[in-house]
Amino acid sequence: MRIPKTLGTVLFWLSWPALWLYLKDSKRSRAIIVWEDKVLIVKAWLGTNDWSLPGGGNHGDESPLQTVEREVQEETGIDIKMCEKRELFTDRHVQEYGFSYSYTCFAMNLSHISNLVLQKGEIVEAKWINPADVPKNIRLSRVTKDALTAWSEQRNLVH
């Protein structure tokens, strides 16, 4: 797994200009999936080696909710269509690694999980972490940190 991920990081930086054009001003969706007080994070094959939340780009006329349901199913094998979802925020603008886009984030609790089925060629690893105590060897993307902070603040207001 080490060699392919390193290759994915190198290819990410080599393809950065094309990715910049593709992602520029795009709309994306992310999911905070909670199970037993842990949050699911994933690591993409093509990327900076940061951990992120499952999700991705909107296709055509897809709503942010449709996007996140599709992307989570594709990337992890988890069907969240029947989960109660709470929209944390809509169209939050972000700039990361020179990319500029906006994203909508949803949070949901799972009552049970089955084995994760990671999307071949895109997701190389997935973990359940305690967002209040992220291990030092896990580097979260800026978007992931931002979304988890917003989610944590909203949870504290409710409790």
C-alpha positions in Angstrom: 0.0 0.0 0.0 2.9 2.4 0.6 4.2 2.6 -2.9 0.8 3.2 -4.6 -0.1 6.0 -2.1 3.3 7.6 -2.6 2.7 7.4 -6.4 -0.8 9.0 -5.8 0.8 11.9 -4.0 3.4 12.5 -6.7 0.7 12.3 -9.4 -1.5 14.7 -7.5 1.2 17.4 -7.5 2.1 16.7 -11.2 -1.6 16.9 -12.2 -2.3 19.9 -10.0 -2.9 22.4 -12.9 -5.5 20.1 -14.5 -7.1 19.4 -11.1 -7.2 23.2 -10.4 -9.2 23.7 -13.6 -11.5 20.8 -12.8 -12.2 21.8 -9.2 -12.2 25.5 -9.6 -15.5 26.9 -8.2 -17.0 23.5 -8.0 -19.7 22.4 -5.6 -18.9 19.4 -3.3 -20.5 17.6 -0.4 -19.1 15.9 2.7 -20.4 13.6 5.3 -19.7 13.3 9.0 -20.7 9.7 9.7 -20.9 8.9 13.4 -20.9 5.5 14.9 -20.5 4.9 18.7 -19.0 8.4 19.1 -16.4 7.8 16.4 -16.3 9.5 13.0 -15.3 7.9 9.7 -12.4 9.4 7.8 -10.9 8.2 4.5 -7.7 8.6 2.6 -7.7 9.0 -1.1 -5.2 7.4 -3.4 -4.7 10.6 -5.4 -4.0 13.4 -3.0 -1.8 15.0 -0.4 -1.9 12.1 2.1 -4.3 13.9 4.4 -7.4 12.2 5.8 -10.7 13.6 4.9 -14.5 13.0 5.2 -16.2 10.9 2.7 -17.8 12.9 -0.1 -17.1 14.4 -3.5 -18.3 16.6 -6.3 -21.8 17.2 -7.5 -22.8 15.7 -10.8 -25.0 17.8 -13.1 -28.2 18.8 -11.3 -27.6 16.7 -8.3 -28.5 18.3 -4.9 -25.9 18.3 -2.2 -27.9 15.6 -0.4 -28.0 13.4 -3.5 -24.2 13.9 -3.9 -23.3 12.9 -0.4 -25.5 9.8 -0.5 -24.0 8.7 -3.8 -20.4 9.5 -2.8 -20.6 7.8 0.6 -22.1 4.7 -1.1 -19.4 4.6 -3.8 -16.4 5.3 -1.5 -17.3 3.2 1.6 -20.2 0.9 0.7 -22.3 2.5 3.4 -25.9 3.3 2.4 -26.9 6.4 4.2 -30.2 7.1 2.3 -32.3 5.9 5.2 -30.2 7.7 7.9 -31.5 10.8 9.5 -29.2 13.5 8.2 -28.7 17.0 9.5 -27.2 19.7 7.3 -24.4 21.5 9.2 -23.8 24.2 6.6 -24.4 25.0 3.0 -21.9 26.3 0.4 -19.1 27.0 2.7 -16.3 28.5 0.6 -12.8 27.0 1.1 -9.4 27.4 -0.4 -7.0 24.5 0.1 -3.8 23.6 -1.8 -4.7 26.4 -4.2 -8.1 25.0 -5.0 -11.2 27.2 -4.5 -14.6 25.5 -4.1 -17.6 25.4 -1.9 -19.1 22.5 -0.1 -22.1 21.4 2.0 -21.6 19.2 5.0 -24.1 16.7 6.5 -23.9 14.8 9.8 -25.6 11.5 10.6 -25.5 8.8 13.2 -25.4 5.1 12.2 -27.2 2.6 14.4 -25.0 -0.2 13.0 -22.3 -0.7 10.5 -21.2 -3.5 8.3 -17.8 -4.0 6.7 -16.6 -1.1 4.8 -16.2 -1.7 1.0 -13.6 0.9 -0.2 -13.8 2.2 -3.7 -10.9 0.6 -5.6 -8.7 3.1 -7.3 -9.9 6.0 -5.2 -9.9 5.3 -1.4 -6.9 3.4 0.0 -7.8 3.5 3.7 -10.6 4.3 6.1 -10.7 4.6 9.9 -13.1 5.4 12.7 -11.6 8.0 15.0 -12.6 9.9 18.1 -12.7 13.5 16.8 -12.0 14.8 20.3 -8.7 12.9 20.5 -7.2 12.5 17.0 -4.0 10.5 17.0 -0.9 12.5 16.3 0.0 10.3 13.2 -3.3 11.3 11.5 -3.1 14.5 9.5 -6.6 15.8 8.8 -7.3 18.1 5.8 -8.3 21.7 6.5 -11.8 21.0 5.3 -12.1 18.0 7.6 -10.9 20.0 10.6 -13.3 22.8 9.8 -16.3 20.5 9.4 -15.5 18.6 12.6 -15.2 21.9 14.5 -18.6 23.1 13.3 -20.1 19.7 14.1 -18.6 19.7 17.6 -19.8 23.2 18.3 -23.3 22.4 17.2 -23.3 19.2 19.4 -22.2 21.2 22.4 -25.0 23.7 21.9 -27.5 20.8 21.9 -26.2 19.0 25.0 
